[in-house]
Amino acid sequence: MQESIDENKRQIASRKSIERYKMGGVLGEGAFSVVYSAVDLVSKEKVAIKIIKKYQLDQKQRDNVLKEVNLMKQLNHPNIVRLIEFIENENYFYLVQEVVSGGEIFNQIVKYTYFSEDLSRHVIIQVAEALLYMHEQVGIVHRDLKPENIFFKPIKVVKEDQKTRLQKLRKSDTNAKLDEGKFVMNYGGGGIGLIKIGDFGLSKQIVLNENNSLKTPCGTIGYTAPEIVRDMKYSKEVDMWALGCVLYILLCGFPPFFNDSIEELTKTVARGEFKFLSPWWDEISSGAKNCVSKLLTVNPIQRYTVEQFLKDPWILDSEKGRHSHRYSHHHQNQHPREGASKRGKRKVTSAMTPEVKAMKEMYDISIAARRMHEEAQYTPGVNAMNGFNELNIVEENEDSDGVVHGSPVEVKPSGGMNKSKTPMFQLNMNDASILARRQKKKGAVAA
């Protein structure tokens, strides 16, 4: 009897909470969720509300949503999308989050083809600051870092004269290359200001100041670290590998690992075989290449930590001298970009040769993986990724507190591949074309 009364009170409180928000238009849709724009009628703040159809989830899937919410509640950093409120009733989960109106960095890469070194540095430092906070202060591994999960607040594009724009073009560019405008230190460029990372559906808590190891294969192929595709234990180092993949893409516009065959792609990732292809990397600085190489190191023990990355010479140095990379969080409202960082001379790429077309097609594999992940995560009985322990379905062997304990395992340079007879990844690549998205030039609004 008392339980019924308590439940009724909870439902009433939930109804009142959601009535606080005036719903607007649809910002995005997933297989079993819809994101709406909304306004907080009390604070007048614009928010985004992700509504998940709770009634379509089994208990385990509901628990996964609650785990994600629990992780997000712990996060409070200017470079991380903020969870404002979580509301639950009989049929729905409501995740009220801050609006990041610029959308995904992915769409800006589609728009500009690639970023200058200045703008790439501007973006990647802020992502690294978020990882530093997650890894060292909160103890959370993201496990699905990619351009689609990196968002930005827009700023005004500062235009440059025709002569300057032409001087910035790389030899591999065409005249169709869209100019990102002038880069302004501690402000941004290309319309990109403050950076925030989001989507913590695959994230995992670890114990601070202890050796930790995770073992569930998850993430998005193309950004997944060798230790994961080798089916070995891993930890926060996988986020640094993904950071290297993102930085590589920002600088040249296509991914470091690509192959029409998913099986061959996983082998390439496992061996860490990538190249700075000519002519697209010819005019990118040696400092930027070295920074990428330190991140895309197969051995996780030798791979850059986030602290080492933020002390890399390319991060710290610019043609104007050395500057502190730390963001000034005290001036968050002063500028879209919070804090100082260093910038080096940049150029800009767009070559649409058949070879690059093939590479860019592979880049969009993450869209297919992401769509299948959401369907598999929220649909009872669906196994979207056969043979790789359902790549995006998280089932950790963990303690009752939900925190993983263990010891790190060093990855050997050879061997260790998953010997399952089933293919590691089975993805539907239909319509997964970054070129099609570039032609449409559609910018998605992200929350």
C-alpha positions in Angstrom: 0.0 0.0 0.0 2.8 2.4 1.0 4.7 1.5 -2.1 1.7 2.4 -4.3 1.4 5.8 -2.5 5.1 6.5 -2.9 5.0 5.6 -6.6 2.0 7.9 -7.1 3.8 10.8 -5.5 6.8 10.1 -7.6 4.8 10.2 -10.8 3.2 13.5 -9.8 6.6 15.0 -9.1 7.9 13.7 -12.4 4.9 15.2 -14.3 5.5 18.6 -12.6 9.2 18.5 -13.5 8.6 17.9 -17.2 5.9 20.5 -17.3 8.5 23.0 -16.3 9.8 22.8 -19.9 8.1 24.1 -23.0 8.9 21.7 -25.8 10.0 23.0 -29.2 11.0 21.4 -32.5 12.9 18.1 -33.1 16.7 18.5 -33.0 17.4 14.9 -33.8 16.0 11.4 -33.8 17.4 8.0 -33.0 16.0 4.5 -33.3 14.1 4.8 -30.0 14.7 8.3 -28.8 14.0 11.8 -29.9 15.8 15.0 -29.0 13.7 18.2 -28.7 14.6 21.8 -28.2 12.9 23.2 -25.1 12.9 26.2 -22.8 13.0 26.1 -19.0 9.9 28.2 -18.1 11.5 29.1 -14.8 15.1 30.1 -15.7 14.2 30.9 -19.4 17.3 28.8 -20.4 17.3 27.0 -23.7 17.8 23.2 -23.3 17.7 20.0 -25.2 15.6 17.1 -24.0 16.3 13.6 -25.1 13.3 11.4 -24.6 13.9 7.7 -24.5 11.0 5.3 -24.9 11.4 3.4 -21.6 8.5 1.0 -22.4 10.5 -0.5 -25.3 13.4 -1.4 -23.1 14.0 -4.5 -21.0 15.3 -4.2 -17.5 18.9 -4.6 -18.5 18.7 -1.8 -21.1 16.9 0.4 -18.6 19.8 -0.2 -16.2 22.3 0.9 -18.9 20.4 4.2 -19.4 20.5 4.8 -15.6 24.3 4.0 -15.6 24.9 6.6 -18.3 22.8 9.1 -16.3 24.8 8.3 -13.2 28.1 9.0 -15.0 26.8 12.3 -16.5 25.7 13.5 -13.0 29.3 13.3 -11.9 30.6 15.4 -14.8 31.0 19.2 -14.3 33.5 20.6 -16.8 33.2 23.4 -19.4 34.3 21.1 -22.2 31.6 18.4 -21.4 28.0 18.6 -22.3 26.1 19.2 -19.0 23.2 17.0 -17.8 20.8 19.5 -16.2 18.1 17.2 -15.0 17.0 13.6 -15.3 13.3 12.8 -15.2 11.6 9.4 -15.2 8.0 8.3 -15.4 6.3 5.1 -16.3 6.9 5.3 -20.0 9.8 7.6 -20.6 13.3 8.7 -19.6 13.9 12.4 -20.0 17.5 13.6 -20.2 17.6 17.4 -20.0 20.9 18.7 -21.3 22.5 22.0 -22.3 22.1 23.0 -25.9 25.4 23.0 -27.9 23.9 24.9 -30.9 26.8 24.5 -33.3 26.2 20.8 -33.7 28.8 18.1 -34.4 32.4 18.8 -35.4 31.8 16.0 -37.9 29.6 18.3 -40.0 32.3 21.1 -39.9 34.8 18.6 -41.3 32.3 17.8 -44.1 31.9 21.6 -44.6 35.6 22.6 -44.7 37.1 19.2 -45.8 39.8 19.6 -43.1 40.9 22.2 -40.5 44.0 24.3 -40.4 46.6 23.4 -37.8 45.5 26.4 -35.7 41.9 25.3 -35.7 42.7 21.6 -35.3 44.8 22.5 -32.2 42.0 24.7 -30.9 39.6 21.8 -31.0 41.8 19.0 -29.9 43.2 20.8 -26.8 39.7 21.3 -25.5 38.8 17.7 -26.1 42.0 16.7 -24.2 41.1 19.0 -21.3 37.8 17.2 -21.0 39.7 13.8 -21.0 42.1 15.1 -18.4 39.2 15.9 -16.1 37.5 12.6 -16.8 40.6 10.4 -16.5 42.3 12.0 -13.5 39.5 13.7 -11.5 36.4 11.6 -12.0 37.8 8.3 -13.2 35.7 7.8 -16.4 36.8 6.3 -19.7 34.7 7.6 -22.6 35.3 4.7 -25.0 33.5 6.3 -28.0 35.4 9.5 -28.8 34.9 10.6 -32.4 33.9 13.7 -34.4 30.2 12.8 -34.1 30.5 13.0 -30.3 32.3 16.4 -30.2 30.2 19.5 -30.3 30.8 23.2 -30.5 29.3 26.6 -29.7 29.3 28.8 -32.8 31.2 32.0 -33.2 31.3 34.6 -36.0 33.6 33.7 -38.9 36.3 36.4 -39.3 36.7 36.8 -43.0 40.1 37.3 -44.7 41.0 39.0 -48.0 41.3 37.0 -51.2 45.1 37.1 -51.2 45.4 35.6 -47.7 42.9 32.9 -48.5 44.8 31.9 -51.6 48.1 31.8 -49.6 46.5 29.4 -47.1 45.5 26.8 -49.7 47.5 23.6 -49.9 48.7 22.2 -53.1 46.2 19.4 -52.8 43.3 21.8 -52.5 40.9 22.8 -55.3 39.4 26.3 -55.7 36.2 24.8 -54.2 37.9 24.6 -50.8 35.8 26.6 -48.4 37.9 29.0 -46.3 37.5 28.8 -42.6 38.4 32.5 -42.1 40.9 34.0 -39.8 41.9 32.1 -36.7 41.9 34.2 -33.5 43.9 32.9 -30.5 41.7 31.9 -27.5 38.6 32.5 -29.6 38.5 30.1 -32.5 38.0 30.0 -36.2 35.7 28.6 -38.9 32.8 29.5 -36.7 34.0 27.1 -34.0 34.3 28.4 -30.5 33.9 26.4 -27.3 34.2 22.6 -27.7 32.2 20.1 -25.6 32.2 16.3 -25.7 29.1 14.2 -25.2 27.4 10.8 -25.6 28.5 8.8 -22.6 26.5 5.7 -23.5 29.6 3.5 -23.7 31.6 5.3 -20.9 32.8 3.4 -17.9 33.9 4.3 -14.4 37.3 3.2 -13.2 39.0 3.5 -9.8 41.3 6.6 -9.5 44.9 6.0 -8.5 44.6 2.2 -9.1 45.5 -0.1 -12.0 42.3 -0.6 -13.9 41.4 -2.8 -16.8 38.2 -3.1 -18.9 37.6 -6.0 -21.3 34.3 -5.4 -23.2 35.0 -4.7 -26.9 33.1 -1.5 -27.6 33.4 1.8 -29.5 33.3 2.7 -33.2 35.6 0.8 -35.6 38.0 3.3 -37.1 38.6 4.9 -33.7 39.0 1.7 -31.7 42.4 1.1 -30.1 44.5 -2.0 -31.0 44.1 -3.5 -27.6 40.4 -3.6 -28.1 40.4 -5.2 -31.5 42.9 -7.7 -30.1 40.3 -8.6 -27.5 42.7 -7.7 -24.7 42.2 -5.8 -21.4 42.4 -2.1 -21.7 41.9 1.2 -19.8 41.9 4.9 -20.4 44.6 4.7 -23.0 42.0 3.8 -25.5 40.6 7.4 -25.3 44.1 8.7 -26.3 44.2 6.4 -29.3 40.8 7.8 -30.4 42.1 11.3 -29.7 44.9 10.6 -32.2 42.4 9.4 -34.8 40.3 12.6 -34.3 43.4 14.8 -34.6 44.5 13.0 -37.8 41.0 13.5 -39.3 40.9 17.2 -38.3 44.3 17.9 -40.0 43.6 16.1 -43.3 39.9 15.3 -43.6 40.1 11.5 -43.8 40.8 8.8 -41.3 44.2 7.1 -40.5 42.7 3.6 -40.9 40.5 2.7 -43.8 39.7 -0.4 -45.9 36.7 -1.7 -47.8 37.0 -4.9 -45.8 36.1 -4.6 -42.2 38.2 -7.7 -41.4 41.2 -6.0 -43.1 40.5 -2.8 -41.3 40.6 -4.4 -37.9 43.9 -6.0 -38.8 45.3 -2.7 -39.9 44.2 -1.1 -36.6 45.6 -3.9 -34.6 49.0 -3.4 -36.2 48.7 0.4 -36.0 49.5 0.7 -39.7 48.8 4.2 -40.9 50.6 6.7 -43.2 50.9 10.4 -43.7 49.8 10.2 -47.3 51.2 12.5 -50.0 50.2 15.1 -51.1 47.7 15.7 -48.4 50.2 15.6 -45.5 53.1 17.2 -47.4 52.4 20.7 -46.0 51.4 19.7 -42.5 54.1 20.4 -40.0 56.4 17.7 -38.6 55.3 18.8 -35.1 51.7 17.9 -35.9 52.8 14.6 -37.4 54.9 13.7 -34.4 52.0 14.5 -32.1 49.6 12.2 -34.0 52.3 9.5 -34.0 52.7 9.6 -30.3 48.9 9.1 -29.9 48.6 6.4 -32.5 51.2 4.1 -30.8 50.1 0.5 -30.6 51.6 -0.2 -27.2 49.3 1.6 -24.7 52.2 1.9 -22.2 54.2 3.9 -24.7 51.2 5.9 -26.0 50.8 9.5 -24.9 48.9 10.1 -21.7 46.6 13.1 -21.7 49.2 15.0 -19.6 52.0 14.2 -22.0 49.8 15.2 -24.9 49.1 18.6 -23.4 52.9 19.1 -23.0 53.7 18.1 -26.6 55.8 20.8 -28.4 53.2 21.2 -31.1 50.5 21.8 -28.5 52.6 24.3 -26.5 54.5 26.1 -29.3 53.4 28.4 -32.1 55.2 30.8 -34.4 54.5 33.5 -31.8 56.2 31.6 -29.0 55.1 29.5 -26.1 51.8 29.9 -24.4 49.9 28.1 -21.6 47.5 25.5 -23.0 45.2 25.7 -19.9 41.8 27.2 -20.4 40.7 30.0 -18.2 37.5 28.6 -16.8 37.1 31.8 -14.7 36.3 33.6 -18.0 33.8 31.2 -19.4 31.2 33.9 -20.1 33.8 36.2 -21.5 34.5 34.2 -24.6 33.2 31.2 -26.5 36.6 29.6 -26.1 37.8 29.1 -22.6 41.4 29.5 -22.2 44.7 29.9 -23.8 46.4 27.5 -26.2 49.0 27.7 -28.8 48.7 27.8 -32.5 51.1 26.9 -35.4 50.9 27.9 -39.0 48.2 26.1 -40.8 47.0 25.2 -44.3 43.8 23.6 -45.5 42.8 20.2 -47.8 40.1 19.0 -50.2 41.5 16.8 -52.9 38.7 14.7 -54.3 40.7 12.2 -56.2 39.4 8.6 -56.4 41.9 7.5 -53.8 40.7 10.1 -51.3 37.1 9.3 -52.2 37.6 5.7 -51.1 39.2 6.8 -47.8 36.4 9.3 -47.1 33.8 6.6 -47.7 35.4 4.6 -45.0 35.4 7.6 -42.7 31.6 7.4 -42.6 31.6 3.9 -41.2 31.1 5.5 -37.9 27.6 6.6 -38.9 26.6 3.1 -39.7 28.1 1.8 -36.4 26.5 4.6 -34.4 23.0 3.8 -35.9 23.4 0.1 -35.3 24.6 0.8 -31.7 21.6 2.7 -30.8 19.2 0.1 -32.2 21.0 -2.7 -30.5 21.3 -0.9 -27.2 17.6 -0.1 -26.9 15.9 -3.0 -28.8 15.4 -6.2 -26.8 16.9 -9.2 -28.6 18.8 -7.2 -31.3 22.4 -8.1 -31.9 23.8 -5.6 -34.3 27.4 -6.5 -34.0 27.9 -10.2 -34.2 31.2 -11.9 -33.5 32.8 -9.0 -31.6 30.9 -9.4 -28.4 28.3 -7.0 -29.8 30.9 -4.2 -30.2 28.7 -1.4 -28.9 26.8 -3.4 -26.3 28.4 -3.0 -22.9 28.4 -6.0 -20.6 31.3 -5.6 -18.2 32.3 -8.2 -15.6 32.4 -5.8 -12.7 32.0 -5.4 -9.0 28.7 -4.7 -7.4 29.6 -1.0 -7.2 29.8 -0.9 -11.0 33.5 0.0 -10.9 35.9 -2.1 -12.8 39.1 -3.3 -11.0 42.1 -5.1 -12.4 45.6 -4.7 -13.7 46.8 -3.2 -17.0 47.9 -5.6 -19.8 50.7 -4.6 -22.2 49.8 -5.2 -25.9 52.3 -7.1 -27.9 53.1 -5.7 -31.4 52.1 -8.9 -33.1 49.5 -11.6 -32.7 46.6 -11.5 -30.3 43.9 -11.1 -32.9 40.5 -12.3 -32.1 40.4 -15.9 -33.5 36.6 -16.2 -33.5 35.2 -17.8 -36.6 32.6 -15.0 -36.8 33.7 -11.7 -38.4 34.7 -9.1 -35.8 32.4 -6.5 -37.3 29.3 -6.8 -39.4 28.2 -3.3 -40.5 25.7 -2.2 -43.1 27.6 0.3 -45.2 24.7 1.3 -47.4 24.3 5.1 -47.6 27.3 5.6 -45.4 29.0 8.3 -47.5 30.7 11.4 -46.2 30.8 12.7 -49.7 27.0 12.6 -49.9 26.8 14.6 -46.7 29.4 17.0 -48.0 27.3 17.6 -51.1 24.1 18.2 -49.1 26.0 20.5 -46.7 23.5 19.9 -44.0 24.5 20.9 -40.5 22.9 18.8 -37.7 22.0 20.6 -34.5 23.4 18.7 -31.5 22.6 18.6 -27.9 
